[in-house]
Amino acid sequence: VVVVPPPPPDGTTTFLCLILAFFIPPLGVFLKYKCEIEFWICLILTFLAYAPGIIYAVWVIVK
């Protein structure tokens, strides 16, 4: 089975994801990765402490 990553979003979508990452980190990651592991990691980090969730979300969206 070959897993194909989703196509990278355009600049507008990335900007929107970054804005959402500051307010609701898992939502910004969800818009880019759907329900992949990045979303779940961000959700757990956000529940544990809000700041690590934001940092991880921004890092994942920008990479």
mmCIF file of the N, C-alpha and C atoms, coordinates in Angstrom:
data_MODEL
# 
_entry.id   MODEL 
# 
loop_
_atom_site.group_PDB 
_atom_site.id 
_atom_site.type_symbol 
_atom_site.label_atom_id 
_atom_site.label_alt_id 
_atom_site.label_comp_id 
_atom_site.label_asym_id 
_atom_site.label_entity_id 
_atom_site.label_seq_id 
_atom_site.pdbx_PDB_ins_code 
_atom_site.Cartn_x 
_atom_site.Cartn_y 
_atom_site.Cartn_z 
_atom_site.occupancy 
_atom_site.B_iso_or_equiv 
_atom_site.pdbx_formal_charge 
_atom_site.auth_seq_id 
_atom_site.auth_comp_id 
_atom_site.auth_asym_id 
_atom_site.auth_atom_id 
_atom_site.pdbx_PDB_model_num 
ATOM 1   N N  . VAL A 1 1  ? 0.850  -1.174 0.000  1.00 0.00 ? 1  VAL A N  1 
ATOM 2   C CA . VAL A 1 1  ? 0.000  0.000  0.000  1.00 0.00 ? 1  VAL A CA 1 
ATOM 3   C C  . VAL A 1 1  ? 0.893  1.235  0.000  1.00 0.00 ? 1  VAL A C  1 
ATOM 4   N N  . VAL A 1 2  ? 0.637  2.112  -0.927 1.00 0.00 ? 2  VAL A N  1 
ATOM 5   C CA . VAL A 1 2  ? 1.401  3.351  -1.028 1.00 0.00 ? 2  VAL A CA 1 
ATOM 6   C C  . VAL A 1 2  ? 0.567  4.477  -0.432 1.00 0.00 ? 2  VAL A C  1 
ATOM 7   N N  . VAL A 1 3  ? 1.143  5.166  0.532  1.00 0.00 ? 3  VAL A N  1 
ATOM 8   C CA . VAL A 1 3  ? 0.456  6.288  1.163  1.00 0.00 ? 3  VAL A CA 1 
ATOM 9   C C  . VAL A 1 3  ? 0.969  7.571  0.528  1.00 0.00 ? 3  VAL A C  1 
ATOM 10  N N  . VAL A 1 4  ? 0.070  8.319  -0.049 1.00 0.00 ? 4  VAL A N  1 
ATOM 11  C CA . VAL A 1 4  ? 0.430  9.569  -0.705 1.00 0.00 ? 4  VAL A CA 1 
ATOM 12  C C  . VAL A 1 4  ? 0.064  10.717 0.225  1.00 0.00 ? 4  VAL A C  1 
ATOM 13  N N  . PRO A 1 5  ? 1.036  11.573 0.570  1.00 0.00 ? 5  PRO A N  1 
ATOM 14  C CA . PRO A 1 5  ? 0.710  12.700 1.450  1.00 0.00 ? 5  PRO A CA 1 
ATOM 15  C C  . PRO A 1 5  ? -0.202 13.694 0.739  1.00 0.00 ? 5  PRO A C  1 
ATOM 16  N N  . PRO A 1 6  ? -0.967 14.445 1.508  1.00 0.00 ? 6  PRO A N  1 
ATOM 17  C CA . PRO A 1 6  ? -1.855 15.424 0.879  1.00 0.00 ? 6  PRO A CA 1 
ATOM 18  C C  . PRO A 1 6  ? -1.049 16.515 0.181  1.00 0.00 ? 6  PRO A C  1 
ATOM 19  N N  . PRO A 1 7  ? -1.613 17.107 -0.847 1.00 0.00 ? 7  PRO A N  1 
ATOM 20  C CA . PRO A 1 7  ? -0.885 18.179 -1.524 1.00 0.00 ? 7  PRO A CA 1 
ATOM 21  C C  . PRO A 1 7  ? -0.718 19.372 -0.591 1.00 0.00 ? 7  PRO A C  1 
ATOM 22  N N  . PRO A 1 8  ? 0.388  20.075 -0.722 1.00 0.00 ? 8  PRO A N  1 
ATOM 23  C CA . PRO A 1 8  ? 0.591  21.223 0.158  1.00 0.00 ? 8  PRO A CA 1 
ATOM 24  C C  . PRO A 1 8  ? -0.449 22.304 -0.131 1.00 0.00 ? 8  PRO A C  1 
ATOM 25  N N  . PRO A 1 9  ? -0.957 22.932 0.912  1.00 0.00 ? 9  PRO A N  1 
ATOM 26  C CA . PRO A 1 9  ? -1.947 23.980 0.690  1.00 0.00 ? 9  PRO A CA 1 
ATOM 27  C C  . PRO A 1 9  ? -1.306 25.219 0.077  1.00 0.00 ? 9  PRO A C  1 
ATOM 28  N N  . ASP A 1 10 ? -2.136 26.030 -0.535 1.00 0.00 ? 10 ASP A N  1 
ATOM 29  C CA . ASP A 1 10 ? -1.612 27.269 -1.111 1.00 0.00 ? 10 ASP A CA 1 
ATOM 30  C C  . ASP A 1 10 ? -1.320 28.271 0.006  1.00 0.00 ? 10 ASP A C  1 
ATOM 31  N N  . GLY A 1 11 ? -0.783 29.412 -0.346 1.00 0.00 ? 11 GLY A N  1 
ATOM 32  C CA . GLY A 1 11 ? -0.371 30.403 0.644  1.00 0.00 ? 11 GLY A CA 1 
ATOM 33  C C  . GLY A 1 11 ? -1.505 30.916 1.506  1.00 0.00 ? 11 GLY A C  1 
ATOM 34  N N  . THR A 1 12 ? -2.683 31.093 0.924  1.00 0.00 ? 12 THR A N  1 
ATOM 35  C CA . THR A 1 12 ? -3.823 31.602 1.684  1.00 0.00 ? 12 THR A CA 1 
ATOM 36  C C  . THR A 1 12 ? -4.249 30.601 2.746  1.00 0.00 ? 12 THR A C  1 
ATOM 37  N N  . THR A 1 13 ? -4.284 29.333 2.386  1.00 0.00 ? 13 THR A N  1 
ATOM 38  C CA . THR A 1 13 ? -4.674 28.305 3.347  1.00 0.00 ? 13 THR A CA 1 
ATOM 39  C C  . THR A 1 13 ? -3.644 28.202 4.462  1.00 0.00 ? 13 THR A C  1 
ATOM 40  N N  . THR A 1 14 ? -2.373 28.296 4.132  1.00 0.00 ? 14 THR A N  1 
ATOM 41  C CA . THR A 1 14 ? -1.329 28.246 5.146  1.00 0.00 ? 14 THR A CA 1 
ATOM 42  C C  . THR A 1 14 ? -1.468 29.426 6.105  1.00 0.00 ? 14 THR A C  1 
ATOM 43  N N  . PHE A 1 15 ? -1.742 30.594 5.578  1.00 0.00 ? 15 PHE A N  1 
ATOM 44  C CA . PHE A 1 15 ? -1.926 31.774 6.425  1.00 0.00 ? 15 PHE A CA 1 
ATOM 45  C C  . PHE A 1 15 ? -3.117 31.582 7.360  1.00 0.00 ? 15 PHE A C  1 
ATOM 46  N N  . LEU A 1 16 ? -4.213 31.074 6.837  1.00 0.00 ? 16 LEU A N  1 
ATOM 47  C CA . LEU A 1 16 ? -5.399 30.818 7.654  1.00 0.00 ? 16 LEU A CA 1 
ATOM 48  C C  . LEU A 1 16 ? -5.093 29.783 8.735  1.00 0.00 ? 16 LEU A C  1 
ATOM 49  N N  . CYS A 1 17 ? -4.370 28.741 8.380  1.00 0.00 ? 17 CYS A N  1 
ATOM 50  C CA . CYS A 1 17 ? -3.999 27.712 9.358  1.00 0.00 ? 17 CYS A CA 1 
ATOM 51  C C  . CYS A 1 17 ? -3.131 28.296 10.469 1.00 0.00 ? 17 CYS A C  1 
ATOM 52  N N  . LEU A 1 18 ? -2.216 29.184 10.112 1.00 0.00 ? 18 LEU A N  1 
ATOM 53  C CA . LEU A 1 18 ? -1.357 29.807 11.126 1.00 0.00 ? 18 LEU A CA 1 
ATOM 54  C C  . LEU A 1 18 ? -2.155 30.705 12.064 1.00 0.00 ? 18 LEU A C  1 
ATOM 55  N N  . ILE A 1 19 ? -3.097 31.450 11.515 1.00 0.00 ? 19 ILE A N  1 
ATOM 56  C CA . ILE A 1 19 ? -3.945 32.300 12.360 1.00 0.00 ? 19 ILE A CA 1 
ATOM 57  C C  . ILE A 1 19 ? -4.748 31.430 13.324 1.00 0.00 ? 19 ILE A C  1 
ATOM 58  N N  . LEU A 1 20 ? -5.333 30.361 12.812 1.00 0.00 ? 20 LEU A N  1 
ATOM 59  C CA . LEU A 1 20 ? -6.106 29.464 13.671 1.00 0.00 ? 20 LEU A CA 1 
ATOM 60  C C  . LEU A 1 20 ? -5.224 28.759 14.693 1.00 0.00 ? 20 LEU A C  1 
ATOM 61  N N  . ALA A 1 21 ? -3.964 28.515 14.344 1.00 0.00 ? 21 ALA A N  1 
ATOM 62  C CA . ALA A 1 21 ? -3.052 27.827 15.259 1.00 0.00 ? 21 ALA A CA 1 
ATOM 63  C C  . ALA A 1 21 ? -2.819 28.626 16.535 1.00 0.00 ? 21 ALA A C  1 
ATOM 64  N N  . PHE A 1 22 ? -2.939 29.937 16.471 1.00 0.00 ? 22 PHE A N  1 
ATOM 65  C CA . PHE A 1 22 ? -2.754 30.748 17.672 1.00 0.00 ? 22 PHE A CA 1 
ATOM 66  C C  . PHE A 1 22 ? -3.974 30.725 18.579 1.00 0.00 ? 22 PHE A C  1 
ATOM 67  N N  . PHE A 1 23 ? -5.145 30.507 18.022 1.00 0.00 ? 23 PHE A N  1 
ATOM 68  C CA . PHE A 1 23 ? -6.366 30.515 18.826 1.00 0.00 ? 23 PHE A CA 1 
ATOM 69  C C  . PHE A 1 23 ? -6.843 29.105 19.171 1.00 0.00 ? 23 PHE A C  1 
ATOM 70  N N  . ILE A 1 24 ? -6.864 28.227 18.179 1.00 0.00 ? 24 ILE A N  1 
ATOM 71  C CA . ILE A 1 24 ? -7.290 26.837 18.374 1.00 0.00 ? 24 ILE A CA 1 
ATOM 72  C C  . ILE A 1 24 ? -6.284 25.954 17.629 1.00 0.00 ? 24 ILE A C  1 
ATOM 73  N N  . PRO A 1 25 ? -5.163 25.631 18.271 1.00 0.00 ? 25 PRO A N  1 
ATOM 74  C CA . PRO A 1 25 ? -4.087 24.920 17.578 1.00 0.00 ? 25 PRO A CA 1 
ATOM 75  C C  . PRO A 1 25 ? -4.510 23.649 16.834 1.00 0.00 ? 25 PRO A C  1 
ATOM 76  N N  . PRO A 1 26 ? -5.317 22.763 17.433 1.00 0.00 ? 26 PRO A N  1 
ATOM 77  C CA . PRO A 1 26 ? -5.669 21.548 16.682 1.00 0.00 ? 26 PRO A CA 1 
ATOM 78  C C  . PRO A 1 26 ? -6.465 21.829 15.406 1.00 0.00 ? 26 PRO A C  1 
ATOM 79  N N  . LEU A 1 27 ? -7.238 22.886 15.397 1.00 0.00 ? 27 LEU A N  1 
ATOM 80  C CA . LEU A 1 27 ? -8.028 23.203 14.202 1.00 0.00 ? 27 LEU A CA 1 
ATOM 81  C C  . LEU A 1 27 ? -7.129 23.607 13.037 1.00 0.00 ? 27 LEU A C  1 
ATOM 82  N N  . GLY A 1 28 ? -6.108 24.400 13.316 1.00 0.00 ? 28 GLY A N  1 
ATOM 83  C CA . GLY A 1 28 ? -5.176 24.780 12.256 1.00 0.00 ? 28 GLY A CA 1 
ATOM 84  C C  . GLY A 1 28 ? -4.460 23.577 11.664 1.00 0.00 ? 28 GLY A C  1 
ATOM 85  N N  . VAL A 1 29 ? -4.072 22.650 12.526 1.00 0.00 ? 29 VAL A N  1 
ATOM 86  C CA . VAL A 1 29 ? -3.401 21.429 12.055 1.00 0.00 ? 29 VAL A CA 1 
ATOM 87  C C  . VAL A 1 29 ? -4.392 20.539 11.317 1.00 0.00 ? 29 VAL A C  1 
ATOM 88  N N  . PHE A 1 30 ? -5.620 20.465 11.800 1.00 0.00 ? 30 PHE A N  1 
ATOM 89  C CA . PHE A 1 30 ? -6.635 19.637 11.155 1.00 0.00 ? 30 PHE A CA 1 
ATOM 90  C C  . PHE A 1 30 ? -6.905 20.096 9.724  1.00 0.00 ? 30 PHE A C  1 
ATOM 91  N N  . LEU A 1 31 ? -6.937 21.397 9.506  1.00 0.00 ? 31 LEU A N  1 
ATOM 92  C CA . LEU A 1 31 ? -7.204 21.905 8.162  1.00 0.00 ? 31 LEU A CA 1 
ATOM 93  C C  . LEU A 1 31 ? -6.114 21.504 7.173  1.00 0.00 ? 31 LEU A C  1 
ATOM 94  N N  . LYS A 1 32 ? -4.909 21.311 7.673  1.00 0.00 ? 32 LYS A N  1 
ATOM 95  C CA . LYS A 1 32 ? -3.814 20.935 6.779  1.00 0.00 ? 32 LYS A CA 1 
ATOM 96  C C  . LYS A 1 32 ? -3.651 19.424 6.668  1.00 0.00 ? 32 LYS A C  1 
ATOM 97  N N  . TYR A 1 33 ? -3.783 18.701 7.785  1.00 0.00 ? 33 TYR A N  1 
ATOM 98  C CA . TYR A 1 33 ? -3.463 17.271 7.798  1.00 0.00 ? 33 TYR A CA 1 
ATOM 99  C C  . TYR A 1 33 ? -4.661 16.356 8.012  1.00 0.00 ? 33 TYR A C  1 
ATOM 100 N N  . LYS A 1 34 ? -5.842 16.894 8.208  1.00 0.00 ? 34 LYS A N  1 
ATOM 101 C CA . LYS A 1 34 ? -7.040 16.102 8.539  1.00 0.00 ? 34 LYS A CA 1 
ATOM 102 C C  . LYS A 1 34 ? -6.776 15.309 9.818  1.00 0.00 ? 34 LYS A C  1 
ATOM 103 N N  . CYS A 1 35 ? -7.139 14.050 9.896  1.00 0.00 ? 35 CYS A N  1 
ATOM 104 C CA . CYS A 1 35 ? -7.009 13.279 11.146 1.00 0.00 ? 35 CYS A CA 1 
ATOM 105 C C  . CYS A 1 35 ? -5.740 12.432 11.186 1.00 0.00 ? 35 CYS A C  1 
ATOM 106 N N  . GLU A 1 36 ? -4.663 12.939 10.648 1.00 0.00 ? 36 GLU A N  1 
ATOM 107 C CA . GLU A 1 36 ? -3.404 12.210 10.703 1.00 0.00 ? 36 GLU A CA 1 
ATOM 108 C C  . GLU A 1 36 ? -2.755 12.405 12.070 1.00 0.00 ? 36 GLU A C  1 
ATOM 109 N N  . ILE A 1 37 ? -1.616 11.782 12.274 1.00 0.00 ? 37 ILE A N  1 
ATOM 110 C CA . ILE A 1 37 ? -0.954 11.777 13.578 1.00 0.00 ? 37 ILE A CA 1 
ATOM 111 C C  . ILE A 1 37 ? -0.600 13.184 14.056 1.00 0.00 ? 37 ILE A C  1 
ATOM 112 N N  . GLU A 1 38 ? -0.313 14.095 13.130 1.00 0.00 ? 38 GLU A N  1 
ATOM 113 C CA . GLU A 1 38 ? 0.029  15.464 13.520 1.00 0.00 ? 38 GLU A CA 1 
ATOM 114 C C  . GLU A 1 38 ? -1.118 16.123 14.283 1.00 0.00 ? 38 GLU A C  1 
ATOM 115 N N  . PHE A 1 39 ? -2.340 15.869 13.836 1.00 0.00 ? 39 PHE A N  1 
ATOM 116 C CA . PHE A 1 39 ? -3.511 16.433 14.512 1.00 0.00 ? 39 PHE A CA 1 
ATOM 117 C C  . PHE A 1 39 ? -3.629 15.898 15.934 1.00 0.00 ? 39 PHE A C  1 
ATOM 118 N N  . TRP A 1 40 ? -3.461 14.596 16.100 1.00 0.00 ? 40 TRP A N  1 
ATOM 119 C CA . TRP A 1 40 ? -3.632 13.984 17.420 1.00 0.00 ? 40 TRP A CA 1 
ATOM 120 C C  . TRP A 1 40 ? -2.538 14.430 18.384 1.00 0.00 ? 40 TRP A C  1 
ATOM 121 N N  . ILE A 1 41 ? -1.312 14.568 17.886 1.00 0.00 ? 41 ILE A N  1 
ATOM 122 C CA . ILE A 1 41 ? -0.230 15.064 18.742 1.00 0.00 ? 41 ILE A CA 1 
ATOM 123 C C  . ILE A 1 41 ? -0.541 16.488 19.195 1.00 0.00 ? 41 ILE A C  1 
ATOM 124 N N  . CYS A 1 42 ? -1.000 17.305 18.273 1.00 0.00 ? 42 CYS A N  1 
ATOM 125 C CA . CYS A 1 42 ? -1.336 18.690 18.611 1.00 0.00 ? 42 CYS A CA 1 
ATOM 126 C C  . CYS A 1 42 ? -2.487 18.743 19.612 1.00 0.00 ? 42 CYS A C  1 
ATOM 127 N N  . LEU A 1 43 ? -3.469 17.897 19.434 1.00 0.00 ? 43 LEU A N  1 
ATOM 128 C CA . LEU A 1 43 ? -4.606 17.865 20.352 1.00 0.00 ? 43 LEU A CA 1 
ATOM 129 C C  . LEU A 1 43 ? -4.157 17.495 21.764 1.00 0.00 ? 43 LEU A C  1 
ATOM 130 N N  . ILE A 1 44 ? -3.312 16.488 21.872 1.00 0.00 ? 44 ILE A N  1 
ATOM 131 C CA . ILE A 1 44 ? -2.814 16.067 23.187 1.00 0.00 ? 44 ILE A CA 1 
ATOM 132 C C  . ILE A 1 44 ? -1.970 17.164 23.824 1.00 0.00 ? 44 ILE A C  1 
ATOM 133 N N  . LEU A 1 45 ? -1.081 17.775 23.039 1.00 0.00 ? 45 LEU A N  1 
ATOM 134 C CA . LEU A 1 45 ? -0.253 18.856 23.582 1.00 0.00 ? 45 LEU A CA 1 
ATOM 135 C C  . LEU A 1 45 ? -1.098 20.042 24.027 1.00 0.00 ? 45 LEU A C  1 
ATOM 136 N N  . THR A 1 46 ? -2.147 20.335 23.284 1.00 0.00 ? 46 THR A N  1 
ATOM 137 C CA . THR A 1 46 ? -3.016 21.454 23.646 1.00 0.00 ? 46 THR A CA 1 
ATOM 138 C C  . THR A 1 46 ? -3.776 21.154 24.929 1.00 0.00 ? 46 THR A C  1 
ATOM 139 N N  . PHE A 1 47 ? -4.213 19.914 25.101 1.00 0.00 ? 47 PHE A N  1 
ATOM 140 C CA . PHE A 1 47 ? -4.902 19.550 26.340 1.00 0.00 ? 47 PHE A CA 1 
ATOM 141 C C  . PHE A 1 47 ? -3.959 19.578 27.539 1.00 0.00 ? 47 PHE A C  1 
ATOM 142 N N  . LEU A 1 48 ? -2.717 19.154 27.334 1.00 0.00 ? 48 LEU A N  1 
ATOM 143 C CA . LEU A 1 48 ? -1.760 19.139 28.440 1.00 0.00 ? 48 LEU A CA 1 
ATOM 144 C C  . LEU A 1 48 ? -1.346 20.549 28.845 1.00 0.00 ? 48 LEU A C  1 
ATOM 145 N N  . ALA A 1 49 ? -1.029 21.357 27.866 1.00 0.00 ? 49 ALA A N  1 
ATOM 146 C CA . ALA A 1 49 ? -0.655 22.751 28.111 1.00 0.00 ? 49 ALA A CA 1 
ATOM 147 C C  . ALA A 1 49 ? -0.846 23.499 26.798 1.00 0.00 ? 49 ALA A C  1 
ATOM 148 N N  . TYR A 1 50 ? -1.447 24.638 26.864 1.00 0.00 ? 50 TYR A N  1 
ATOM 149 C CA . TYR A 1 50 ? -1.834 25.368 25.654 1.00 0.00 ? 50 TYR A CA 1 
ATOM 150 C C  . TYR A 1 50 ? -0.630 25.818 24.814 1.00 0.00 ? 50 TYR A C  1 
ATOM 151 N N  . ALA A 1 51 ? 0.410  26.333 25.463 1.00 0.00 ? 51 ALA A N  1 
ATOM 152 C CA . ALA A 1 51 ? 1.569  26.871 24.736 1.00 0.00 ? 51 ALA A CA 1 
ATOM 153 C C  . ALA A 1 51 ? 2.285  25.815 23.885 1.00 0.00 ? 51 ALA A C  1 
ATOM 154 N N  . PRO A 1 52 ? 2.559  24.613 24.404 1.00 0.00 ? 52 PRO A N  1 
ATOM 155 C CA . PRO A 1 52 ? 3.189  23.607 23.538 1.00 0.00 ? 52 PRO A CA 1 
ATOM 156 C C  . PRO A 1 52 ? 2.321  23.236 22.334 1.00 0.00 ? 52 PRO A C  1 
ATOM 157 N N  . GLY A 1 53 ? 1.016  23.280 22.506 1.00 0.00 ? 53 GLY A N  1 
ATOM 158 C CA . GLY A 1 53 ? 0.117  23.015 21.386 1.00 0.00 ? 53 GLY A CA 1 
ATOM 159 C C  . GLY A 1 53 ? 0.264  24.058 20.293 1.00 0.00 ? 53 GLY A C  1 
ATOM 160 N N  . ILE A 1 54 ? 0.400  25.314 20.697 1.00 0.00 ? 54 ILE A N  1 
ATOM 161 C CA . ILE A 1 54 ? 0.583  26.397 19.721 1.00 0.00 ? 54 ILE A CA 1 
ATOM 162 C C  . ILE A 1 54 ? 1.926  26.246 19.006 1.00 0.00 ? 54 ILE A C  1 
ATOM 163 N N  . ILE A 1 55 ? 2.968  26.009 19.774 1.00 0.00 ? 55 ILE A N  1 
ATOM 164 C CA . ILE A 1 55 ? 4.307  25.877 19.185 1.00 0.00 ? 55 ILE A CA 1 
ATOM 165 C C  . ILE A 1 55 ? 4.345  24.718 18.198 1.00 0.00 ? 55 ILE A C  1 
ATOM 166 N N  . TYR A 1 56 ? 3.794  23.584 18.592 1.00 0.00 ? 56 TYR A N  1 
ATOM 167 C CA . TYR A 1 56 ? 3.789  22.419 17.707 1.00 0.00 ? 56 TYR A CA 1 
ATOM 168 C C  . TYR A 1 56 ? 2.948  22.689 16.460 1.00 0.00 ? 56 TYR A C  1 
ATOM 169 N N  . ALA A 1 57 ? 1.796  23.317 16.633 1.00 0.00 ? 57 ALA A N  1 
ATOM 170 C CA . ALA A 1 57 ? 0.924  23.599 15.492 1.00 0.00 ? 57 ALA A CA 1 
ATOM 171 C C  . ALA A 1 57 ? 1.619  24.498 14.474 1.00 0.00 ? 57 ALA A C  1 
ATOM 172 N N  . VAL A 1 58 ? 2.257  25.545 14.951 1.00 0.00 ? 58 VAL A N  1 
ATOM 173 C CA . VAL A 1 58 ? 2.957  26.455 14.033 1.00 0.00 ? 58 VAL A CA 1 
ATOM 174 C C  . VAL A 1 58 ? 4.094  25.720 13.338 1.00 0.00 ? 58 VAL A C  1 
ATOM 175 N N  . TRP A 1 59 ? 4.835  24.925 14.078 1.00 0.00 ? 59 TRP A N  1 
ATOM 176 C CA . TRP A 1 59 ? 5.952  24.179 13.495 1.00 0.00 ? 59 TRP A CA 1 
ATOM 177 C C  . TRP A 1 59 ? 5.470  23.207 12.418 1.00 0.00 ? 59 TRP A C  1 
ATOM 178 N N  . VAL A 1 60 ? 4.397  22.488 12.700 1.00 0.00 ? 60 VAL A N  1 
ATOM 179 C CA . VAL A 1 60 ? 3.878  21.503 11.743 1.00 0.00 ? 60 VAL A CA 1 
ATOM 180 C C  . VAL A 1 60 ? 3.321  22.195 10.501 1.00 0.00 ? 60 VAL A C  1 
ATOM 181 N N  . ILE A 1 61 ? 2.643  23.306 10.678 1.00 0.00 ? 61 ILE A N  1 
ATOM 182 C CA . ILE A 1 61 ? 2.046  24.001 9.534  1.00 0.00 ? 61 ILE A CA 1 
ATOM 183 C C  . ILE A 1 61 ? 3.128  24.603 8.642  1.00 0.00 ? 61 ILE A C  1 
ATOM 184 N N  . VAL A 1 62 ? 4.174  25.142 9.242  1.00 0.00 ? 62 VAL A N  1 
ATOM 185 C CA . VAL A 1 62 ? 5.223  25.802 8.463  1.00 0.00 ? 62 VAL A CA 1 
ATOM 186 C C  . VAL A 1 62 ? 6.146  24.800 7.773  1.00 0.00 ? 62 VAL A C  1 
ATOM 187 N N  . LYS A 1 63 ? 6.365  23.644 8.390  1.00 0.00 ? 63 LYS A N  1 
ATOM 188 C CA . LYS A 1 63 ? 7.335  22.692 7.809  1.00 0.00 ? 63 LYS A CA 1 
ATOM 189 C C  . LYS A 1 63 ? 6.925  22.162 6.469  1.00 0.00 ? 63 LYS A C  1 
# 
